[in-house]
């Protein structure tokens, strides 16, 4: 420990310069992530628990909990386009519709919000791609979800980076949305 303190004392200017450079890179990284605008911690790639509206990248329309499943076809976000995102750890999340308070599942006919509890089919791996864009991967079949134009489907084997595979998560800055 004494050796470290002696080295710091002898190289004080170098230590100060390195500290300055680290803080500068942290600030640049924080602003590039735009996290200060999205109510997430600086530099964080993870979604924090809370209410979000989700926008598909195919036509930049908001996703809604429709009778036939999740579909991105709304020009404006309202209560049916708001979802509670709950972190399960390690990049895994569960999505709950505020329309009916049921959890969203990857079913054989797409993603539908009909489950009363969270099981394997209600778990999604969500990965940050930059800005507010994320990929969504089904835990059920390990396939990536896409905004097909007719609803969410999770049948793409890899993340190609196609626009329809990206979803924008926009944090709702208040909790009393119902």
Protein Blocks (a to p, Z undefined) as FASTA:
>chain_A
ZZmmmmmmmmmmmmmmmmmmmmmmmmmmmmmnommmnopaehiabdcedddddddfklop
acdddfkbccdfbfbdcfklcccdddebjhiacdddfklopacdddfkbccdfbfbdcfk
lpccdddebjjbccdddfklopacddehnaccdfbfbaehpaklpccddddfbfblZZ
